[in-house]
Amino acid sequence: MEHEFRALLTGSASISALLSASQINWIKHPQGRPYPAIVLSVVGNADGLTQQGPDGLWRGRVQVDCYARDYLGAVQLKDAVVGVLSGYRGGGFQLISLDSQRDGDETGGVDDLARFSLDFLTNWSEANG
């Protein structure tokens, strides 16, 4: 699921217009790489069950953090991500849906960054992936 999820973002023309594929990473943004950036985190993932056992459909939540040097840049990146992922069906994904979003900032470090955090619910079937 993780590979396919990132591939949706790196393969998008609207996102590629804002940043390179090397700026989309799982867990953390590598030190020294430029901004804007997207950081992905699996917040939860569980195999669906029926009375006969696992049904092969994984239901999960992926947090997508959109970072930019200013608020407008974070909004543009957030809008591009939502445009690609919200309502997506294809490959192993039966559905990706936007569950929540919030804005904020990252202060106190070397970089002052604006951030949008997006939570997407995923329904993934390895058999289709």
Backbone as a chain_set.jsonl record, in Angstrom:
{"seq": "MEHEFRALLTGSASISALLSASQINWIKHPQGRPYPAIVLSVVGNADGLTQQGPDGLWRGRVQVDCYARDYLGAVQLKDAVVGVLSGYRGGGFQLISLDSQRDGDETGGVDDLARFSLDFLTNWSEANG", "coords": {"N": [[0.821, -1.192, 0.0], [1.933, 1.235, 0.785], [3.89, 1.867, -1.165], [2.298, 2.173, -3.485], [0.623, 4.287, -2.673], [2.418, 6.469, -2.365], [3.303, 6.554, -4.999], [1.045, 7.516, -6.335], [1.116, 10.2, -5.62], [3.687, 11.061, -6.509], [3.392, 10.682, -9.193], [1.666, 12.597, -10.089], [0.866, 15.373, -12.073], [0.051, 17.878, -11.126], [1.077, 17.969, -8.539], [3.779, 17.514, -9.04], [4.406, 19.893, -10.266], [4.815, 21.528, -8.15], [6.737, 20.43, -6.444], [9.561, 18.142, -6.296], [9.813, 14.556, -6.796], [11.608, 13.561, -4.916], [11.072, 15.012, -2.694], [8.943, 13.951, -1.439], [8.238, 11.882, 1.083], [8.266, 9.035, 3.32], [7.65, 9.111, 6.783], [9.76, 11.062, 7.619], [11.153, 14.225, 6.593], [14.07, 14.359, 4.784], [17.041, 15.72, 6.142], [18.382, 18.783, 5.008], [17.202, 18.731, 2.517], [15.221, 20.597, 0.169], [12.303, 22.742, 0.685], [9.026, 23.196, -0.689], [7.537, 20.264, 0.923], [6.335, 16.898, 1.292], [5.28, 14.776, 3.819], [4.672, 11.507, 4.746], [2.697, 9.326, 6.78], [1.727, 6.259, 8.162], [-1.013, 5.945, 10.074], [-2.815, 4.158, 11.072], [-3.751, 0.759, 10.417], [-5.527, -2.001, 9.487], [-6.465, -5.381, 8.973], [-9.43, -6.356, 7.417], [-12.132, -8.291, 8.746], [-14.188, -11.205, 8.479], [-16.76, -13.556, 9.407], [-15.627, -15.814, 8.456], [-12.963, -15.33, 8.539], [-10.003, -13.325, 7.699], [-10.713, -10.804, 5.26], [-9.151, -9.75, 3.291], [-9.192, -7.073, 2.711], [-7.67, -4.213, 3.585], [-8.072, -1.714, 5.948], [-7.23, 1.545, 6.523], [-5.458, 4.457, 7.789], [-3.851, 7.248, 6.562], [-1.653, 9.795, 7.246], [-1.0, 12.835, 5.751], [1.32, 15.206, 5.572], [1.737, 18.461, 4.564], [4.211, 20.628, 3.865], [5.47, 23.956, 3.695], [7.245, 27.003, 2.946], [5.662, 29.205, 3.399], [2.252, 30.116, 4.253], [0.466, 30.243, 2.035], [1.827, 28.669, 0.176], [1.66, 26.174, 1.457], [-1.097, 25.797, 1.383], [-1.522, 25.611, -1.402], [-0.142, 23.243, -1.971], [-1.551, 21.457, -0.336], [-4.101, 21.596, -1.576], [-3.489, 20.451, -4.079], [-2.777, 17.832, -3.313], [-5.19, 16.904, -2.152], [-6.782, 17.025, -4.438], [-5.695, 14.931, -5.949], [-5.876, 12.613, -4.301], [-8.39, 12.438, -2.873], [-11.259, 10.596, -3.031], [-10.172, 8.778, -4.758], [-9.97, 5.83, -6.731], [-8.585, 2.835, -7.729], [-6.04, 0.577, -9.011], [-4.752, -1.132, -6.257], [-6.363, 0.205, -4.509], [-9.51, 0.437, -3.243], [-10.888, 2.581, -2.351], [-9.933, 5.878, -1.53], [-10.376, 8.265, 0.868], [-10.841, 11.602, 2.024], [-10.605, 12.367, 5.381], [-10.097, 14.229, 7.467], [-8.73, 17.537, 8.05], [-6.209, 19.875, 8.988], [-4.602, 22.934, 9.844], [-1.407, 24.45, 10.605], [1.719, 25.317, 12.176], [5.273, 24.89, 12.079], [7.43, 25.707, 14.338], [10.342, 27.004, 16.015], [12.437, 25.392, 15.291], [15.159, 25.124, 12.986], [13.947, 25.833, 10.626], [11.15, 27.845, 9.853], [8.027, 26.829, 9.213], [4.982, 26.501, 7.352], [2.181, 24.336, 7.734], [-0.058, 21.846, 6.547], [-2.018, 19.275, 7.713], [-3.34, 16.303, 6.623], [-5.742, 13.766, 6.859], [-6.253, 10.687, 5.451], [-8.538, 8.13, 4.747], [-8.043, 4.795, 3.901], [-8.843, 2.09, 1.755], [-7.644, -0.857, 1.018], [-6.739, -3.485, -1.115], [-4.685, -6.143, -1.36], [-4.828, -8.087, -3.311], [-5.701, -6.729, -5.548], [-3.695, -4.948, -5.989]], "CA": [[0.0, 0.0, 0.0], [2.777, 2.417, 0.92], [4.492, 2.169, -2.463], [1.238, 2.661, -4.378], [0.158, 5.584, -2.177], [3.419, 7.464, -2.744], [3.312, 6.631, -6.464], [-0.049, 8.402, -6.752], [1.558, 11.579, -5.432], [4.832, 11.376, -7.365], [2.954, 10.622, -10.587], [0.692, 13.655, -10.359], [1.412, 16.586, -12.695], [-0.229, 19.051, -10.287], [2.018, 17.948, -7.418], [5.118, 17.662, -9.615], [4.612, 21.311, -10.579], [5.134, 22.219, -6.9], [7.917, 19.84, -5.815], [10.071, 16.945, -6.966], [9.498, 13.283, -6.136], [12.504, 13.359, -3.772], [10.552, 15.782, -1.569], [7.796, 13.207, -0.908], [8.884, 10.803, 1.826], [7.609, 8.442, 4.476], [8.093, 9.33, 8.163], [10.399, 12.352, 7.87], [11.778, 14.931, 5.476], [15.514, 14.28, 5.003], [17.735, 16.961, 6.462], [19.083, 19.409, 3.907], [16.395, 18.786, 1.29], [14.455, 21.852, 0.136], [10.852, 22.776, 0.872], [8.006, 22.447, 0.037], [7.724, 18.828, 1.081], [5.217, 16.086, 1.776], [5.713, 13.687, 4.697], [3.587, 10.531, 4.863], [2.762, 8.442, 7.947], [0.592, 5.357, 8.378], [-1.491, 6.157, 11.44], [-3.476, 2.923, 11.464], [-4.001, -0.14, 9.302], [-5.983, -3.279, 10.027], [-7.096, -6.301, 8.04], [-10.855, -6.582, 7.656], [-12.473, -9.659, 9.128], [-15.546, -11.725, 8.383], [-16.868, -14.74, 10.258], [-14.782, -16.851, 7.878], [-11.568, -14.914, 8.683], [-9.633, -12.078, 7.018], [-11.35, -10.629, 3.947], [-8.175, -9.249, 2.332], [-9.338, -5.629, 2.545], [-7.039, -3.477, 4.679], [-8.622, -0.386, 6.186], [-6.196, 2.279, 7.226], [-5.432, 5.918, 7.82], [-2.545, 7.798, 6.221], [-1.531, 11.231, 7.472], [-0.187, 13.502, 4.737], [1.705, 16.541, 6.034], [2.201, 19.327, 3.481], [5.037, 21.691, 4.44], [5.966, 24.988, 2.784], [7.864, 28.154, 3.614], [4.623, 30.152, 3.786], [0.915, 29.527, 4.335], [-0.084, 30.077, 0.695], [2.473, 27.5, -0.413], [1.088, 24.983, 2.089], [-2.463, 25.666, 0.852], [-1.417, 25.114, -2.783], [0.254, 21.843, -1.909], [-2.708, 20.733, 0.22], [-5.136, 21.499, -2.612], [-3.041, 19.496, -5.089], [-2.857, 16.494, -2.714], [-6.611, 16.555, -2.053], [-7.249, 16.783, -5.799], [-5.214, 13.632, -6.412], [-6.225, 11.464, -3.462], [-9.766, 12.355, -2.363], [-12.171, 9.877, -3.918], [-9.423, 7.951, -5.706], [-10.182, 4.38, -6.815], [-7.761, 2.255, -8.775], [-4.987, -0.299, -8.513], [-5.19, -1.85, -5.063], [-7.232, 1.035, -3.676], [-10.939, 0.45, -3.525], [-11.279, 3.968, -2.118], [-9.193, 6.762, -0.626], [-11.271, 9.394, 1.156], [-10.357, 12.591, 2.982], [-11.345, 12.287, 6.637], [-9.963, 15.48, 8.212], [-7.578, 18.375, 7.727], [-5.943, 20.94, 9.945], [-3.394, 23.686, 9.517], [-0.566, 24.78, 11.749], [3.063, 25.708, 11.788], [6.392, 24.241, 12.736], [8.336, 26.779, 14.747], [11.293, 26.631, 17.046], [13.599, 24.731, 14.721], [15.926, 25.92, 12.025], [13.004, 26.313, 9.614], [9.775, 28.213, 10.183], [7.262, 26.263, 8.114], [3.539, 26.333, 7.442], [1.848, 22.925, 7.549], [-1.399, 21.293, 6.524], [-2.069, 17.841, 7.957], [-4.533, 15.694, 6.035], [-5.923, 12.348, 7.179], [-6.988, 9.964, 4.425], [-8.916, 6.753, 5.025], [-7.737, 3.962, 2.743], [-9.353, 0.729, 1.656], [-6.624, -1.44, 0.142], [-6.786, -4.928, -1.308], [-3.433, -6.618, -1.965], [-5.162, -8.877, -4.504], [-5.886, -5.817, -6.673], [-2.536, -4.054, -6.067]], "C": [[0.864, 1.254, 0.0], [3.403, 2.837, -0.412], [3.465, 2.782, -3.411], [0.755, 4.053, -3.964], [1.129, 6.685, -2.592], [3.456, 7.643, -4.263], [2.183, 7.513, -6.999], [0.387, 9.864, -6.675], [2.701, 11.94, -6.38], [4.455, 11.377, -8.839], [1.993, 11.713, -10.993], [1.367, 14.894, -10.948], [1.197, 17.807, -11.808], [0.708, 19.112, -9.085], [3.446, 18.135, -7.921], [5.424, 19.101, -10.0], [5.06, 22.092, -9.349], [6.392, 21.701, -6.213], [8.349, 18.597, -6.57], [9.711, 15.697, -6.158], [10.373, 13.045, -4.912], [12.053, 14.127, -2.536], [9.265, 15.168, -0.997], [8.351, 11.957, -0.249], [8.003, 10.281, 2.948], [8.366, 8.834, 5.744], [8.76, 10.679, 8.411], [10.975, 12.928, 6.582], [13.283, 14.935, 5.709], [16.153, 15.656, 5.2], [18.484, 17.471, 5.232], [18.317, 19.457, 2.604], [15.523, 20.037, 1.342], [12.972, 21.645, 0.45], [10.248, 23.506, -0.31], [8.305, 20.95, 0.068], [6.42, 18.187, 1.543], [5.815, 14.958, 2.609], [4.497, 12.808, 4.967], [3.798, 9.658, 6.095], [1.528, 7.557, 7.974], [0.201, 5.496, 9.841], [-2.186, 4.907, 11.949], [-3.742, 2.083, 10.233], [-4.389, -1.488, 9.887], [-6.687, -4.083, 8.941], [-8.565, -6.465, 8.411], [-11.135, -8.042, 7.94], [-13.939, -9.963, 8.844], [-15.625, -12.92, 9.331], [-16.026, -15.894, 9.734], [-13.287, -16.493, 7.972], [-11.284, -13.627, 7.933], [-10.254, -11.995, 5.621], [-10.405, -10.056, 2.889], [-8.265, -7.76, 2.066], [-8.771, -4.934, 3.773], [-7.653, -2.099, 4.768], [-7.612, 0.382, 7.025], [-6.392, 3.781, 7.179], [-3.995, 6.343, 7.524], [-2.596, 9.297, 6.463], [-0.571, 11.782, 6.432], [0.071, 14.919, 5.236], [2.324, 17.304, 4.876], [2.918, 20.519, 4.101], [5.467, 22.671, 3.352], [6.524, 26.138, 3.608], [6.841, 29.188, 4.059], [3.258, 29.467, 3.692], [0.325, 29.282, 2.946], [0.531, 28.867, -0.001], [1.929, 26.201, 0.156], [-0.326, 24.733, 1.588], [-2.422, 25.105, -0.571], [-1.059, 23.632, -2.801], [-0.886, 20.982, -1.38], [-3.787, 20.536, -0.833], [-4.761, 20.488, -3.692], [-3.157, 18.058, -4.569], [-4.312, 16.039, -2.625], [-7.168, 16.235, -3.432], [-6.848, 15.425, -6.339], [-5.833, 12.479, -5.616], [-7.704, 11.335, -3.099], [-10.694, 11.722, -3.403], [-11.481, 8.946, -4.896], [-9.818, 6.481, -5.569], [-9.328, 3.87, -7.956], [-6.632, 1.449, -8.188], [-5.512, -1.097, -7.338], [-6.157, -1.073, -4.195], [-8.681, 0.94, -4.134], [-11.501, 1.836, -3.289], [-10.26, 4.638, -1.2], [-10.101, 7.954, -0.392], [-10.649, 10.304, 2.215], [-11.229, 12.544, 4.219], [-11.277, 13.599, 7.406], [-8.747, 16.241, 7.729], [-7.448, 19.471, 8.769], [-4.666, 21.655, 9.518], [-2.62, 23.995, 10.783], [0.776, 25.261, 11.261], [4.072, 24.914, 12.597], [7.366, 25.348, 13.089], [9.3, 26.25, 15.792], [12.51, 25.909, 16.523], [14.361, 25.687, 13.821], [14.99, 26.569, 11.013], [11.682, 26.699, 10.252], [8.915, 27.789, 9.006], [5.777, 26.298, 8.41], [3.232, 24.864, 7.129], [0.346, 22.724, 7.431], [-1.269, 19.805, 6.76], [-3.408, 17.327, 7.451], [-4.58, 14.235, 6.448], [-6.8, 11.722, 6.107], [-7.287, 8.556, 4.905], [-8.676, 5.949, 3.752], [-8.412, 2.604, 2.875], [-8.52, 0.047, 0.586], [-6.785, -2.947, 0.087], [-5.515, -5.363, -2.024], [-3.699, -7.387, -3.248], [-5.317, -7.98, -5.733], [-4.652, -4.973, -6.936], [-1.426, -4.534, -6.952]], "O": [[0.565, 2.221, -0.701], [3.439, 4.022, -0.742], [3.735, 3.792, -4.061], [0.507, 4.902, -4.82], [0.71, 7.719, -3.112], [3.621, 8.76, -4.753], [2.356, 8.186, -8.015], [0.067, 10.664, -7.553], [2.685, 13.009, -6.989], [5.132, 12.009, -9.65], [1.548, 11.747, -12.14], [2.332, 15.404, -10.38], [2.062, 18.681, -11.74], [1.091, 20.201, -8.658], [4.236, 18.839, -7.293], [6.591, 19.487, -10.055], [5.616, 23.184, -9.471], [7.047, 22.442, -5.481], [7.597, 18.062, -7.385], [9.351, 15.785, -4.984], [9.935, 12.395, -3.962], [12.589, 13.919, -1.448], [8.585, 15.785, -0.176], [8.874, 11.072, -0.927], [7.123, 10.977, 3.454], [9.596, 8.876, 5.75], [8.361, 11.386, 9.336], [11.243, 12.208, 5.62], [13.742, 15.457, 6.725], [15.831, 16.617, 4.501], [19.128, 16.706, 4.514], [18.728, 20.149, 1.673], [15.133, 20.486, 2.42], [12.47, 20.521, 0.473], [10.909, 24.368, -0.889], [9.176, 20.444, -0.639], [5.537, 18.841, 2.101], [6.736, 14.27, 2.17], [3.437, 13.292, 5.361], [4.927, 9.291, 6.421], [0.408, 8.045, 7.826], [0.992, 5.199, 10.736], [-2.147, 4.628, 13.148], [-3.936, 2.612, 9.139], [-3.653, -2.052, 10.697], [-7.408, -3.536, 8.106], [-8.901, -6.686, 9.575], [-10.448, -8.926, 7.428], [-14.807, -9.097, 8.955], [-14.639, -13.25, 9.99], [-15.738, -16.842, 10.466], [-12.44, -17.27, 7.531], [-12.212, -12.907, 7.567], [-10.312, -12.988, 4.896], [-10.792, -9.89, 1.732], [-7.489, -7.231, 1.27], [-9.319, -5.049, 4.87], [-7.744, -1.391, 3.765], [-7.196, -0.067, 8.093], [-7.355, 4.294, 6.61], [-3.049, 5.864, 8.15], [-3.476, 9.988, 5.948], [0.531, 11.264, 6.252], [-0.848, 15.734, 5.313], [3.306, 16.862, 4.278], [2.297, 21.331, 4.787], [5.788, 22.272, 2.233], [6.298, 26.226, 4.815], [7.099, 29.963, 4.98], [3.13, 28.382, 3.125], [-0.257, 28.224, 2.703], [-0.168, 28.124, -0.69], [1.753, 25.229, -0.578], [-0.717, 23.583, 1.389], [-3.205, 24.216, -0.906], [-1.626, 22.862, -3.576], [-1.155, 19.904, -1.911], [-4.328, 19.44, -0.973], [-5.621, 19.747, -4.17], [-3.586, 17.167, -5.302], [-4.628, 14.906, -2.986], [-7.938, 15.286, -3.587], [-7.593, 14.827, -7.115], [-6.264, 11.483, -6.197], [-8.218, 10.219, -3.025], [-10.881, 12.248, -4.5], [-12.132, 8.38, -5.775], [-9.978, 5.959, -4.466], [-9.357, 4.437, -9.048], [-6.293, 1.603, -7.015], [-6.596, -1.676, -7.411], [-6.716, -1.621, -3.245], [-9.027, 1.311, -5.255], [-12.469, 2.238, -3.935], [-9.791, 4.047, -0.227], [-10.55, 8.588, -1.346], [-10.02, 9.841, 3.166], [-12.451, 12.666, 4.128], [-12.29, 14.046, 7.945], [-7.855, 15.684, 7.089], [-8.432, 19.93, 9.35], [-3.773, 21.061, 8.914], [-3.122, 23.821, 11.893], [0.952, 25.573, 10.083], [3.763, 24.351, 13.647], [8.056, 25.869, 12.213], [9.093, 25.184, 16.372], [13.519, 25.813, 17.222], [14.208, 26.906, 13.904], [15.204, 27.706, 10.593], [11.152, 25.97, 11.09], [9.056, 28.333, 7.911], [5.353, 26.147, 9.556], [3.942, 24.229, 6.35], [-0.43, 23.364, 8.14], [-0.492, 19.136, 6.08], [-4.466, 17.848, 7.803], [-3.565, 13.541, 6.393], [-7.929, 12.153, 5.874], [-6.403, 7.865, 5.411], [-9.057, 6.371, 2.66], [-8.53, 2.051, 3.969], [-8.664, 0.331, -0.603], [-6.948, -3.605, 1.115], [-5.295, -4.989, -3.176], [-2.888, -7.348, -4.174], [-5.086, -8.435, -6.853], [-4.554, -4.34, -7.987], [-0.407, -3.857, -7.087]]}, "num_chains": 1, "name": "protein.A"}
